Amino acid sequence: MSQDQPESGDAPQPPVQPDWWSPSSPAQDSTQDPTQDAAAEAAAEPSASESTTAYDSPAAPAAPAAPAEPAAPEPLEPAPFGPDRFDADEPVTVPLAWRSGGDGLGRPPRRHGLPGGLVVAITVVVALVAALLGGAIGAWTVQRDGASPNRSVSLPAPSPGTTTRSGASVAGVAQKVLPSVVSIEVRGADGSGTGSGFVIRPDGYIVTNNHVVAGAGEGGSITVVFPDGSHESAKVVGRDSSYDLAALKVSRKGLPALTFGDSSSVVVGDEVIAIGAPLGLQGTVTTGIVSALNRPVSAGEDENDPAFINAIQTDAAINPGNSGGPLVDMAGKVIAVNSAIARVPGTGELGAQSGNIGLGFAIPSQQARRTVQELIQTGKAQHPVIGVLLDRSYTGEGVRVAPADQGGQPPVTPGGPADKAGIKAGDVITQFNGRPMSDSDALVVAIRAQAPGDTVRLTVRSGGKERTVSMTLQASSD
């Protein structure tokens, strides 16, 4: 219970006021007669009804009394506060009104101060003024000391570098291969075009795709642009549309030549580098991996005489203009000749003008080396065959030999490799050298990847029974 409330059952006691507080008598000296002091205090004491009005006690309510008209208070004279007014041992009770923070009449104390919003505004203004003064003082200090920004300071020079790279890095391989890669410009009756090529012999022989130079025809021109920007006219030594390869010759000697690698040792995941002149941008280098092998691809621009490629697939960026350029391994050896790119279905045929979508196809070096060598020596290439006509309308498993004559030609060439091995019209070839055959193009490119005289094995289904036969490939008569 608060010390300002009387305990239950006791008569309320008025607060004790110091003798100098009484509003009915002037302040008196402490030497006044004690009897007079007591009488004065009794006169100044509030009545019981007044006390219960100011300090209500729930235990002993008092009947309300008619309020007496208070006497006009006499003005207070300030009494001196000093040792002569109070005895140090005499207890002094502080009036309740003082302790409660009120004004003695039951009214709450007044709150003094500025509104919160005004205080925030004043604080912001003071902060801005302080910042402005700080800036002004700083500027004055700089001007006084004569300091100014030093605009003559230079940045540190870069440390010396080198253009030497490891021979096994992409940059190292590119520096080795780039001098041998050329751009080819072709002009003919049907227009002009560009492609790529590479030097294969120091005495001026260059490899490219057949479809790159086919546009020159009989009266067109072929110009080779070397890495140093020099130009040289070239002539076609030999070309083959079935393999999409061509051999050119320029009159220069002592050219840096590339060498063919072994494409049969390539595996999926090997790193490769494609170099050429895509979109006429000579000396472009892109990198990737071998993403698949033995892709049956029909390339070339002649629909009546397409090329069949048992291709190496790569995700190295190949674009129009890269055709004929080398695809090299990390030793700088040519493992394939870039030839075609895939297109998104519905945008055109394979090999037509398009952009890279991560599916490029290249002619394996084993086939390219053999074909180019034949073109240089004889001007044409031999094509291995087994001596059968294929039924392209067949949609079942494997590849079916035509069941009847086509265009006056028998399904199986008499005396040919297939005839000697016992293959009959309507037989189904399911495997070639152990590889499953899914369609006619797959079988054609698998045969074309071999050389005449090679021995191959075929799994054949005839009359519901399968058997494996061997045969020696024969060169075509055309």
Summary of the structure (lengths in Angstrom):
residues: 478
radius of gyration: 55.4
end to end distance: 125.0
largest distance: 162.0
contacts: 1312
relative contact order: 0.08
helix: 22%
strand: 26%
